[in-house]
Amino acid sequence: MLYPTHQSESVTQICLFRWAKFMEGQYPELELMYHIPNEGKRSRSAGARMKQEGLKPGVPDVCLPVPRSDYHGLYIEMKVDRNKPTENQKHWLGALKRQGYFTAVCYGWEAASKVILQYLGGRP
C-alpha cells in the first residue's frame, strides 16, 4: 500500500473533488458526490451544537448517493500517511456495508478516484 505523505487530508479531498468536477462530462452522476464535514477542531459549544444538529463521529468523508450493481451508493473514508480508521469509522463503514452501501478506505485522491470509477462502472 502506498501512503501519500505530501498532502493533508483536506488537500487530498480538494484534489478528489476537482477531479470529480473534471470527470462530470463523462460521469454526470459525480455532480451528486459530496463531503461530510465531520472532522475538524471546534470550540466546545460549537461541537455540542453540531452534535445536536446530527453530527456523528465516524461517518465517512465522502458520499456518492448513486446506486450501482447491488449497492445503494458509495461511502469513502479518506486517509493520508499511515493513518488508520478509528473504531467509530470502522463501525460506520461496517454498518453502511450491512445496509447495502459499498464502502472503502482510500489513501490519497488517486486511490479514491479509482474506486469511484470502478464503482460507477459496476465493478466495485
N, CA, C and O atoms as CSV, one atom per row, in Angstrom:
chain,resi,resn,atom,element,x,y,z
A,1,MET,N,N,0.851,-1.181,0.000
A,1,MET,CA,C,0.000,0.000,0.000
A,1,MET,C,C,0.891,1.236,0.000
A,1,MET,O,O,1.825,1.337,0.796
A,2,LEU,N,N,0.604,2.158,-0.879
A,2,LEU,CA,C,1.333,3.419,-0.909
A,2,LEU,C,C,0.616,4.425,-0.035
A,2,LEU,O,O,-0.609,4.540,-0.079
A,3,TYR,N,N,1.380,5.150,0.757
A,3,TYR,CA,C,0.818,6.156,1.647
A,3,TYR,C,C,1.334,7.523,1.224
A,3,TYR,O,O,2.477,7.864,1.530
A,4,PRO,N,N,0.509,8.328,0.518
A,4,PRO,CA,C,0.961,9.664,0.149
A,4,PRO,C,C,1.281,10.472,1.397
A,4,PRO,O,O,0.472,10.534,2.323
A,5,THR,N,N,2.445,11.088,1.426
A,5,THR,CA,C,2.853,11.833,2.619
A,5,THR,C,C,2.933,13.327,2.367
A,5,THR,O,O,3.185,14.096,3.294
A,6,HIS,N,N,2.725,13.744,1.143
A,6,HIS,CA,C,2.932,15.150,0.816
A,6,HIS,C,C,1.655,15.980,0.866
A,6,HIS,O,O,1.704,17.184,0.611
A,7,GLN,N,N,0.525,15.380,1.182
A,7,GLN,CA,C,-0.727,16.129,1.190
A,7,GLN,C,C,-1.487,15.891,2.492
A,7,GLN,O,O,-1.454,14.798,3.058
A,8,SER,N,N,-2.169,16.932,2.951
A,8,SER,CA,C,-3.064,16.770,4.094
A,8,SER,C,C,-4.353,16.127,3.598
A,8,SER,O,O,-4.588,16.052,2.392
A,9,GLU,N,N,-5.185,15.666,4.520
A,9,GLU,CA,C,-6.462,15.091,4.116
A,9,GLU,C,C,-7.329,16.137,3.425
A,9,GLU,O,O,-8.058,15.818,2.486
A,10,SER,N,N,-7.254,17.367,3.881
A,10,SER,CA,C,-8.021,18.446,3.260
A,10,SER,C,C,-7.600,18.650,1.802
A,10,SER,O,O,-8.452,18.726,0.917
A,11,VAL,N,N,-6.310,18.737,1.554
A,11,VAL,CA,C,-5.808,18.921,0.187
A,11,VAL,C,C,-6.175,17.712,-0.670
A,11,VAL,O,O,-6.536,17.865,-1.837
A,12,THR,N,N,-6.084,16.521,-0.099
A,12,THR,CA,C,-6.442,15.300,-0.820
A,12,THR,C,C,-7.903,15.346,-1.263
A,12,THR,O,O,-8.223,14.985,-2.396
A,13,GLN,N,N,-8.787,15.789,-0.370
A,13,GLN,CA,C,-10.201,15.865,-0.732
A,13,GLN,C,C,-10.457,16.954,-1.763
A,13,GLN,O,O,-11.291,16.781,-2.652
A,14,ILE,N,N,-9.756,18.065,-1.655
A,14,ILE,CA,C,-9.889,19.118,-2.669
A,14,ILE,C,C,-9.504,18.564,-4.034
A,14,ILE,O,O,-10.195,18.803,-5.024
A,15,CYS,N,N,-8.400,17.824,-4.087
A,15,CYS,CA,C,-7.963,17.216,-5.351
A,15,CYS,C,C,-9.008,16.243,-5.879
A,15,CYS,O,O,-9.280,16.220,-7.080
A,16,LEU,N,N,-9.598,15.437,-4.993
A,16,LEU,CA,C,-10.622,14.478,-5.417
A,16,LEU,C,C,-11.822,15.198,-6.013
A,16,LEU,O,O,-12.344,14.779,-7.047
A,17,PHE,N,N,-12.262,16.267,-5.382
A,17,PHE,CA,C,-13.440,16.967,-5.896
A,17,PHE,C,C,-13.132,17.767,-7.155
A,17,PHE,O,O,-14.024,17.972,-7.979
A,18,ARG,N,N,-11.907,18.221,-7.325
A,18,ARG,CA,C,-11.518,18.850,-8.600
A,18,ARG,C,C,-11.532,17.808,-9.715
A,18,ARG,O,O,-12.023,18.066,-10.814
A,19,TRP,N,N,-10.987,16.631,-9.419
A,19,TRP,CA,C,-11.008,15.535,-10.390
A,19,TRP,C,C,-12.462,15.192,-10.762
A,19,TRP,O,O,-12.785,15.035,-11.940
A,20,ALA,N,N,-13.329,15.078,-9.753
A,20,ALA,CA,C,-14.729,14.728,-9.994
A,20,ALA,C,C,-15.415,15.772,-10.881
A,20,ALA,O,O,-16.181,15.423,-11.779
A,21,LYS,N,N,-15.138,17.040,-10.625
A,21,LYS,CA,C,-15.726,18.106,-11.449
A,21,LYS,C,C,-15.274,17.960,-12.903
A,21,LYS,O,O,-16.073,18.118,-13.826
A,22,PHE,N,N,-13.997,17.659,-13.097
A,22,PHE,CA,C,-13.454,17.454,-14.441
A,22,PHE,C,C,-14.118,16.255,-15.122
A,22,PHE,O,O,-14.352,16.286,-16.330
A,23,MET,N,N,-14.421,15.214,-14.371
A,23,MET,CA,C,-14.966,13.967,-14.920
A,23,MET,C,C,-16.482,13.989,-15.090
A,23,MET,O,O,-17.049,13.038,-15.629
A,24,GLU,N,N,-17.150,15.048,-14.646
A,24,GLU,CA,C,-18.608,15.110,-14.743
A,24,GLU,C,C,-19.108,15.004,-16.179
A,24,GLU,O,O,-20.220,14.527,-16.404
A,25,GLY,N,N,-18.316,15.435,-17.150
A,25,GLY,CA,C,-18.737,15.306,-18.545
A,25,GLY,C,C,-18.931,13.854,-18.939
A,25,GLY,O,O,-19.847,13.522,-19.692
A,26,GLN,N,N,-18.067,12.992,-18.428
A,26,GLN,CA,C,-18.150,11.564,-18.728
A,26,GLN,C,C,-19.077,10.830,-17.751
A,26,GLN,O,O,-19.745,9.864,-18.119
A,27,TYR,N,N,-19.104,11.301,-16.510
A,27,TYR,CA,C,-19.918,10.687,-15.458
A,27,TYR,C,C,-20.742,11.773,-14.772
A,27,TYR,O,O,-20.346,12.259,-13.712
A,28,PRO,N,N,-21.885,12.169,-15.353
A,28,PRO,CA,C,-22.683,13.272,-14.801
A,28,PRO,C,C,-23.119,13.043,-13.354
A,28,PRO,O,O,-23.356,14.004,-12.622
A,29,GLU,N,N,-23.227,11.789,-12.937
A,29,GLU,CA,C,-23.670,11.498,-11.576
A,29,GLU,C,C,-22.660,11.950,-10.526
A,29,GLU,O,O,-23.004,12.025,-9.347
A,30,LEU,N,N,-21.415,12.255,-10.923
A,30,LEU,CA,C,-20.428,12.776,-9.979
A,30,LEU,C,C,-20.848,14.124,-9.393
A,30,LEU,O,O,-20.338,14.537,-8.352
A,31,GLU,N,N,-21.772,14.804,-10.059
A,31,GLU,CA,C,-22.306,16.059,-9.525
A,31,GLU,C,C,-22.930,15.844,-8.148
A,31,GLU,O,O,-22.981,16.769,-7.337
A,32,LEU,N,N,-23.404,14.633,-7.885
A,32,LEU,CA,C,-24.087,14.330,-6.626
A,32,LEU,C,C,-23.134,13.981,-5.486
A,32,LEU,O,O,-23.563,13.884,-4.336
A,33,MET,N,N,-21.856,13.791,-5.784
A,33,MET,CA,C,-20.889,13.433,-4.744
A,33,MET,C,C,-20.682,14.620,-3.808
A,33,MET,O,O,-20.606,15.768,-4.247
A,34,TYR,N,N,-20.593,14.323,-2.507
A,34,TYR,CA,C,-20.398,15.403,-1.539
A,34,TYR,C,C,-19.528,14.942,-0.376
A,34,TYR,O,O,-19.356,13.748,-0.129
A,35,HIS,N,N,-18.991,15.928,0.323
A,35,HIS,CA,C,-18.150,15.713,1.502
A,35,HIS,C,C,-19.003,15.879,2.754
A,35,HIS,O,O,-19.851,16.768,2.827
A,36,ILE,N,N,-18.769,15.015,3.734
A,36,ILE,CA,C,-19.468,15.094,5.009
A,36,ILE,C,C,-18.482,15.679,6.023
A,36,ILE,O,O,-17.555,14.989,6.446
A,37,PRO,N,N,-18.667,16.936,6.416
A,37,PRO,CA,C,-17.666,17.630,7.252
A,37,PRO,C,C,-17.754,17.241,8.735
A,37,PRO,O,O,-18.259,17.999,9.563
A,38,ASN,N,N,-17.252,16.050,9.043
A,38,ASN,CA,C,-17.284,15.566,10.414
A,38,ASN,C,C,-16.018,15.887,11.190
A,38,ASN,O,O,-16.025,15.866,12.421
A,39,GLU,N,N,-14.942,16.180,10.495
A,39,GLU,CA,C,-13.663,16.370,11.165
A,39,GLU,C,C,-13.449,17.839,11.508
A,39,GLU,O,O,-14.251,18.699,11.146
A,40,GLY,N,N,-12.380,18.103,12.195
A,40,GLY,CA,C,-12.003,19.483,12.463
A,40,GLY,C,C,-12.085,19.840,13.926
A,40,GLY,O,O,-12.847,19.251,14.693
A,41,LYS,N,N,-11.295,20.806,14.292
A,41,LYS,CA,C,-11.285,21.318,15.662
A,41,LYS,C,C,-12.388,22.367,15.794
A,41,LYS,O,O,-12.556,23.230,14.932
A,42,ARG,N,N,-13.131,22.269,16.891
A,42,ARG,CA,C,-14.216,23.215,17.146
A,42,ARG,C,C,-14.192,23.602,18.613
A,42,ARG,O,O,-13.623,22.902,19.451
A,43,SER,N,N,-14.812,24.713,18.901
A,43,SER,CA,C,-14.979,25.070,20.307
A,43,SER,C,C,-15.937,24.073,20.942
A,43,SER,O,O,-16.685,23.389,20.243
A,44,ARG,N,N,-15.912,23.994,22.232
A,44,ARG,CA,C,-16.791,23.068,22.949
A,44,ARG,C,C,-18.258,23.352,22.619
A,44,ARG,O,O,-19.039,22.429,22.391
A,45,SER,N,N,-18.625,24.636,22.594
A,45,SER,CA,C,-20.034,24.985,22.327
A,45,SER,C,C,-20.415,24.667,20.878
A,45,SER,O,O,-21.524,24.197,20.623
A,46,ALA,N,N,-19.509,24.920,19.931
A,46,ALA,CA,C,-19.810,24.607,18.528
A,46,ALA,C,C,-19.938,23.103,18.339
A,46,ALA,O,O,-20.822,22.647,17.614
A,47,GLY,N,N,-19.069,22.322,18.980
A,47,GLY,CA,C,-19.152,20.867,18.895
A,47,GLY,C,C,-20.457,20.342,19.470
A,47,GLY,O,O,-21.084,19.457,18.889
A,48,ALA,N,N,-20.865,20.886,20.609
A,48,ALA,CA,C,-22.120,20.465,21.230
A,48,ALA,C,C,-23.308,20.805,20.318
A,48,ALA,O,O,-24.215,19.990,20.143
A,49,ARG,N,N,-23.295,22.017,19.738
A,49,ARG,CA,C,-24.377,22.424,18.834
A,49,ARG,C,C,-24.428,21.505,17.618
A,49,ARG,O,O,-25.509,21.095,17.197
A,50,MET,N,N,-23.259,21.178,17.049
A,50,MET,CA,C,-23.232,20.323,15.864
A,50,MET,C,C,-23.732,18.916,16.182
A,50,MET,O,O,-24.384,18.292,15.345
A,51,LYS,N,N,-23.438,18.408,17.377
A,51,LYS,CA,C,-23.967,17.097,17.767
A,51,LYS,C,C,-25.483,17.154,17.876
A,51,LYS,O,O,-26.170,16.211,17.483
A,52,GLN,N,N,-26.011,18.256,18.407
A,52,GLN,CA,C,-27.463,18.413,18.489
A,52,GLN,C,C,-28.074,18.477,17.090
A,52,GLN,O,O,-29.213,18.060,16.880
A,53,GLU,N,N,-27.298,19.007,16.132
A,53,GLU,CA,C,-27.774,19.106,14.750
A,53,GLU,C,C,-27.646,17.784,13.995
A,53,GLU,O,O,-28.107,17.677,12.859
A,54,GLY,N,N,-27.026,16.778,14.612
A,54,GLY,CA,C,-26.939,15.473,13.973
A,54,GLY,C,C,-25.543,14.996,13.624
A,54,GLY,O,O,-25.398,13.927,13.032
A,55,LEU,N,N,-24.517,15.747,13.969
A,55,LEU,CA,C,-23.137,15.321,13.723
A,55,LEU,C,C,-22.865,14.020,14.466
A,55,LEU,O,O,-23.173,13.905,15.653
A,56,LYS,N,N,-22.293,13.048,13.779
A,56,LYS,CA,C,-21.979,11.766,14.414
A,56,LYS,C,C,-20.545,11.391,14.073
A,56,LYS,O,O,-20.172,11.345,12.901
A,57,PRO,N,N,-19.738,11.122,15.100
A,57,PRO,CA,C,-18.349,10.766,14.853
A,57,PRO,C,C,-18.233,9.459,14.085
A,57,PRO,O,O,-18.956,8.498,14.350
A,58,GLY,N,N,-17.307,9.440,13.126
A,58,GLY,CA,C,-17.017,8.232,12.376
A,58,GLY,C,C,-17.682,8.126,11.027
A,58,GLY,O,O,-17.339,7.241,10.244
A,59,VAL,N,N,-18.640,9.016,10.725
A,59,VAL,CA,C,-19.293,8.969,9.414
A,59,VAL,C,C,-18.224,9.200,8.344
A,59,VAL,O,O,-17.398,10.102,8.486
A,60,PRO,N,N,-18.229,8.399,7.275
A,60,PRO,CA,C,-17.200,8.548,6.233
A,60,PRO,C,C,-17.186,9.947,5.613
A,60,PRO,O,O,-18.171,10.683,5.673
A,61,ASP,N,N,-16.053,10.288,5.025
A,61,ASP,CA,C,-15.803,11.630,4.499
A,61,ASP,C,C,-16.582,11.971,3.235
A,61,ASP,O,O,-17.021,13.109,3.064
A,62,VAL,N,N,-16.756,10.996,2.350
A,62,VAL,CA,C,-17.301,11.271,1.018
A,62,VAL,C,C,-18.456,10.314,0.740
A,62,VAL,O,O,-18.392,9.126,1.056
A,63,CYS,N,N,-19.508,10.861,0.143
A,63,CYS,CA,C,-20.667,10.047,-0.240
A,63,CYS,C,C,-21.006,10.304,-1.704
A,63,CYS,O,O,-21.042,11.446,-2.162
A,64,LEU,N,N,-21.251,9.223,-2.417
A,64,LEU,CA,C,-21.776,9.293,-3.781
A,64,LEU,C,C,-23.104,8.535,-3.763
A,64,LEU,O,O,-23.118,7.307,-3.843
A,65,PRO,N,N,-24.233,9.274,-3.658
A,65,PRO,CA,C,-25.539,8.636,-3.487
A,65,PRO,C,C,-26.140,8.156,-4.811
A,65,PRO,O,O,-27.231,8.567,-5.206
A,66,VAL,N,N,-25.397,7.278,-5.481
A,66,VAL,CA,C,-25.787,6.775,-6.791
A,66,VAL,C,C,-25.756,5.249,-6.737
A,66,VAL,O,O,-24.704,4.671,-6.463
A,67,PRO,N,N,-26.881,4.585,-6.990
A,67,PRO,CA,C,-26.869,3.120,-6.956
A,67,PRO,C,C,-26.121,2.522,-8.148
A,67,PRO,O,O,-26.182,3.034,-9.266
A,68,ARG,N,N,-25.413,1.423,-7.877
A,68,ARG,CA,C,-24.747,0.646,-8.922
A,68,ARG,C,C,-24.732,-0.811,-8.479
A,68,ARG,O,O,-24.613,-1.114,-7.292
A,69,SER,N,N,-24.852,-1.695,-9.444
A,69,SER,CA,C,-24.866,-3.131,-9.161
A,69,SER,C,C,-25.862,-3.399,-8.042
A,69,SER,O,O,-27.032,-3.033,-8.153
A,70,ASP,N,N,-25.417,-4.027,-6.976
A,70,ASP,CA,C,-26.306,-4.350,-5.859
A,70,ASP,C,C,-26.206,-3.341,-4.723
A,70,ASP,O,O,-26.698,-3.603,-3.625
A,71,TYR,N,N,-25.577,-2.188,-4.964
A,71,TYR,CA,C,-25.318,-1.218,-3.902
A,71,TYR,C,C,-26.219,0.011,-4.035
A,71,TYR,O,O,-26.577,0.424,-5.138
A,72,HIS,N,N,-26.575,0.585,-2.878
A,72,HIS,CA,C,-27.409,1.790,-2.845
A,72,HIS,C,C,-26.609,3.055,-3.113
A,72,HIS,O,O,-27.173,4.058,-3.551
A,73,GLY,N,N,-25.306,3.027,-2.859
A,73,GLY,CA,C,-24.433,4.184,-3.008
A,73,GLY,C,C,-23.047,3.829,-2.503
A,73,GLY,O,O,-22.783,2.690,-2.116
A,74,LEU,N,N,-22.163,4.822,-2.514
A,74,LEU,CA,C,-20.753,4.637,-2.162
A,74,LEU,C,C,-20.353,5.607,-1.058
A,74,LEU,O,O,-20.665,6.796,-1.121
A,75,TYR,N,N,-19.665,5.095,-0.056
A,75,TYR,CA,C,-19.071,5.923,1.004
A,75,TYR,C,C,-17.574,5.664,1.036
A,75,TYR,O,O,-17.129,4.518,0.980
A,76,ILE,N,N,-16.800,6.746,1.127
A,76,ILE,CA,C,-15.341,6.628,1.180
A,76,ILE,C,C,-14.814,7.351,2.409
A,76,ILE,O,O,-15.169,8.501,2.670
A,77,GLU,N,N,-13.972,6.670,3.150
A,77,GLU,CA,C,-13.211,7.285,4.244
A,77,GLU,C,C,-11.827,7.597,3.688
A,77,GLU,O,O,-11.095,6.695,3.283
A,78,MET,N,N,-11.474,8.881,3.670
A,78,MET,CA,C,-10.186,9.318,3.148
A,78,MET,C,C,-9.135,9.304,4.253
A,78,MET,O,O,-9.398,9.704,5.387
A,79,LYS,N,N,-7.950,8.838,3.902
A,79,LYS,CA,C,-6.830,8.809,4.844
A,79,LYS,C,C,-5.568,9.288,4.141
A,79,LYS,O,O,-5.450,9.214,2.918
A,80,VAL,N,N,-4.629,9.779,4.938
A,80,VAL,CA,C,-3.312,10.159,4.431
A,80,VAL,C,C,-2.258,9.532,5.333
A,80,VAL,O,O,-2.539,9.076,6.441
A,81,ASP,N,N,-1.050,9.526,4.821
A,81,ASP,CA,C,0.084,8.953,5.551
A,81,ASP,C,C,-0.256,7.537,6.004
A,81,ASP,O,O,-0.785,6.737,5.233
A,82,ARG,N,N,0.047,7.244,7.238
A,82,ARG,CA,C,-0.217,5.900,7.766
A,82,ARG,C,C,-1.403,5.893,8.729
A,82,ARG,O,O,-1.533,4.997,9.563
A,83,ASN,N,N,-2.262,6.901,8.602
A,83,ASN,CA,C,-3.455,6.961,9.459
A,83,ASN,C,C,-4.334,5.747,9.208
A,83,ASN,O,O,-4.464,5.279,8.077
A,84,LYS,N,N,-4.916,5.259,10.249
A,84,LYS,CA,C,-5.836,4.121,10.174
A,84,LYS,C,C,-7.235,4.602,10.562
A,84,LYS,O,O,-7.380,5.589,11.282
A,85,PRO,N,N,-8.260,3.899,10.083
A,85,PRO,CA,C,-9.615,4.262,10.506
A,85,PRO,C,C,-9.771,4.084,12.017
A,85,PRO,O,O,-9.235,3.144,12.604
A,86,THR,N,N,-10.510,5.000,12.631
A,86,THR,CA,C,-10.810,4.905,14.057
A,86,THR,C,C,-11.860,3.822,14.278
A,86,THR,O,O,-12.454,3.317,13.326
A,87,GLU,N,N,-12.079,3.475,15.524
A,87,GLU,CA,C,-13.118,2.490,15.840
A,87,GLU,C,C,-14.494,2.995,15.393
A,87,GLU,O,O,-15.293,2.216,14.874
A,88,ASN,N,N,-14.781,4.288,15.589
A,88,ASN,CA,C,-16.056,4.857,15.126
A,88,ASN,C,C,-16.182,4.751,13.606
A,88,ASN,O,O,-17.250,4.427,13.087
A,89,GLN,N,N,-15.086,5.025,12.899
A,89,GLN,CA,C,-15.115,4.939,11.437
A,89,GLN,C,C,-15.326,3.498,10.986
A,89,GLN,O,O,-16.088,3.247,10.053
A,90,LYS,N,N,-14.662,2.557,11.636
A,90,LYS,CA,C,-14.859,1.135,11.303
A,90,LYS,C,C,-16.315,0.730,11.540
A,90,LYS,O,O,-16.907,0.004,10.742
A,91,HIS,N,N,-16.879,1.210,12.648
A,91,HIS,CA,C,-18.281,0.910,12.944
A,91,HIS,C,C,-19.187,1.402,11.812
A,91,HIS,O,O,-20.029,0.655,11.313
A,92,TRP,N,N,-19.007,2.669,11.411
A,92,TRP,CA,C,-19.847,3.243,10.357
A,92,TRP,C,C,-19.666,2.521,9.033
A,92,TRP,O,O,-20.645,2.226,8.347
A,93,LEU,N,N,-18.424,2.235,8.669
A,93,LEU,CA,C,-18.175,1.544,7.398
A,93,LEU,C,C,-18.862,0.180,7.386
A,93,LEU,O,O,-19.467,-0.207,6.386
A,94,GLY,N,N,-18.767,-0.547,8.504
A,94,GLY,CA,C,-19.425,-1.849,8.588
A,94,GLY,C,C,-20.942,-1.743,8.565
A,94,GLY,O,O,-21.614,-2.512,7.878
A,95,ALA,N,N,-21.478,-0.790,9.318
A,95,ALA,CA,C,-22.931,-0.609,9.371
A,95,ALA,C,C,-23.480,-0.207,8.005
A,95,ALA,O,O,-24.523,-0.710,7.588
A,96,LEU,N,N,-22.801,0.681,7.314
A,96,LEU,CA,C,-23.255,1.093,5.985
A,96,LEU,C,C,-23.175,-0.065,4.996
A,96,LEU,O,O,-24.056,-0.232,4.152
A,97,LYS,N,N,-22.126,-0.853,5.102
A,97,LYS,CA,C,-21.987,-2.027,4.227
A,97,LYS,C,C,-23.144,-2.997,4.455
A,97,LYS,O,O,-23.703,-3.536,3.500
A,98,ARG,N,N,-23.503,-3.218,5.713
A,98,ARG,CA,C,-24.620,-4.117,6.027
A,98,ARG,C,C,-25.952,-3.569,5.499
A,98,ARG,O,O,-26.885,-4.338,5.264
A,99,GLN,N,N,-26.044,-2.269,5.314
A,99,GLN,CA,C,-27.268,-1.652,4.786
A,99,GLN,C,C,-27.291,-1.607,3.265
A,99,GLN,O,O,-28.235,-1.082,2.676
A,100,GLY,N,N,-26.260,-2.153,2.620
A,100,GLY,CA,C,-26.270,-2.240,1.162
A,100,GLY,C,C,-25.471,-1.173,0.446
A,100,GLY,O,O,-25.669,-0.958,-0.750
A,101,TYR,N,N,-24.568,-0.495,1.148
A,101,TYR,CA,C,-23.704,0.508,0.525
A,101,TYR,C,C,-22.323,-0.085,0.304
A,101,TYR,O,O,-21.872,-0.935,1.071
A,102,PHE,N,N,-21.656,0.368,-0.748
A,102,PHE,CA,C,-20.262,-0.012,-0.955
A,102,PHE,C,C,-19.416,0.967,-0.152
A,102,PHE,O,O,-19.642,2.176,-0.211
A,103,THR,N,N,-18.451,0.457,0.592
A,103,THR,CA,C,-17.600,1.319,1.408
A,103,THR,C,C,-16.144,1.028,1.103
A,103,THR,O,O,-15.780,-0.086,0.729
A,104,ALA,N,N,-15.310,2.062,1.273
A,104,ALA,CA,C,-13.875,1.912,1.029
A,104,ALA,C,C,-13.110,2.900,1.891
A,104,ALA,O,O,-13.608,3.973,2.230
A,105,VAL,N,N,-11.891,2.516,2.238
A,105,VAL,CA,C,-10.916,3.416,2.851
A,105,VAL,C,C,-9.868,3.670,1.783
A,105,VAL,O,O,-9.273,2.730,1.256
A,106,CYS,N,N,-9.640,4.938,1.462
A,106,CYS,CA,C,-8.717,5.285,0.377
A,106,CYS,C,C,-7.608,6.195,0.885
A,106,CYS,O,O,-7.858,7.169,1.595
A,107,TYR,N,N,-6.388,5.863,0.511
A,107,TYR,CA,C,-5.213,6.661,0.843
A,107,TYR,C,C,-4.844,7.490,-0.379
A,107,TYR,O,O,-4.181,7.004,-1.296
A,108,GLY,N,N,-5.281,8.745,-0.383
A,108,GLY,CA,C,-4.990,9.662,-1.480
A,108,GLY,C,C,-6.142,9.752,-2.469
A,108,GLY,O,O,-6.961,8.841,-2.591
A,109,TRP,N,N,-6.178,10.875,-3.167
A,109,TRP,CA,C,-7.288,11.112,-4.102
A,109,TRP,C,C,-7.232,10.178,-5.299
A,109,TRP,O,O,-8.269,9.816,-5.855
A,110,GLU,N,N,-6.016,9.781,-5.702
A,110,GLU,CA,C,-5.893,8.887,-6.847
A,110,GLU,C,C,-6.554,7.539,-6.549
A,110,GLU,O,O,-7.272,6.994,-7.388
A,111,ALA,N,N,-6.304,7.005,-5.346
A,111,ALA,CA,C,-6.927,5.736,-4.962
A,111,ALA,C,C,-8.443,5.884,-4.918
A,111,ALA,O,O,-9.172,5.000,-5.368
A,112,ALA,N,N,-8.915,7.003,-4.377
A,112,ALA,CA,C,-10.362,7.238,-4.311
A,112,ALA,C,C,-10.962,7.344,-5.711
A,112,ALA,O,O,-12.044,6.813,-5.962
A,113,SER,N,N,-10.276,8.019,-6.615
A,113,SER,CA,C,-10.807,8.158,-7.976
A,113,SER,C,C,-10.909,6.793,-8.659
A,113,SER,O,O,-11.852,6.553,-9.413
A,114,LYS,N,N,-9.959,5.904,-8.408
A,114,LYS,CA,C,-10.023,4.555,-8.991
A,114,LYS,C,C,-11.209,3.781,-8.438
A,114,LYS,O,O,-11.916,3.108,-9.187
A,115,VAL,N,N,-11.432,3.870,-7.128
A,115,VAL,CA,C,-12.583,3.196,-6.518
A,115,VAL,C,C,-13.877,3.745,-7.111
A,115,VAL,O,O,-14.788,2.977,-7.419
A,116,ILE,N,N,-13.966,5.050,-7.272
A,116,ILE,CA,C,-15.176,5.673,-7.826
A,116,ILE,C,C,-15.421,5.202,-9.253
A,116,ILE,O,O,-16.547,4.849,-9.604
A,117,LEU,N,N,-14.385,5.192,-10.073
A,117,LEU,CA,C,-14.553,4.743,-11.463
A,117,LEU,C,C,-14.961,3.277,-11.525
A,117,LEU,O,O,-15.816,2.903,-12.327
A,118,GLN,N,N,-14.355,2.448,-10.684
A,118,GLN,CA,C,-14.752,1.033,-10.648
A,118,GLN,C,C,-16.200,0.899,-10.201
A,118,GLN,O,O,-16.958,0.104,-10.757
A,119,TYR,N,N,-16.580,1.677,-9.198
A,119,TYR,CA,C,-17.949,1.640,-8.699
A,119,TYR,C,C,-18.934,2.062,-9.791
A,119,TYR,O,O,-19.925,1.376,-10.037
A,120,LEU,N,N,-18.657,3.193,-10.442
A,120,LEU,CA,C,-19.566,3.684,-11.477
A,120,LEU,C,C,-19.622,2.737,-12.668
A,120,LEU,O,O,-20.635,2.663,-13.363
A,121,GLY,N,N,-18.535,2.015,-12.900
A,121,GLY,CA,C,-18.504,1.033,-13.985
A,121,GLY,C,C,-19.158,-0.291,-13.622
A,121,GLY,O,O,-19.176,-1.219,-14.430
A,122,GLY,N,N,-19.701,-0.382,-12.399
A,122,GLY,CA,C,-20.367,-1.601,-11.969
A,122,GLY,C,C,-19.417,-2.696,-11.538
A,122,GLY,O,O,-19.802,-3.864,-11.494
A,123,ARG,N,N,-18.155,-2.337,-11.212
A,123,ARG,CA,C,-17.153,-3.321,-10.816
A,123,ARG,C,C,-16.489,-2.945,-9.492
A,123,ARG,O,O,-15.262,-2.871,-9.426
A,124,PRO,N,N,-17.276,-2.704,-8.431
A,124,PRO,CA,C,-16.622,-2.274,-7.177
A,124,PRO,C,C,-15.810,-3.389,-6.537
A,124,PRO,O,O,-15.204,-3.186,-5.485
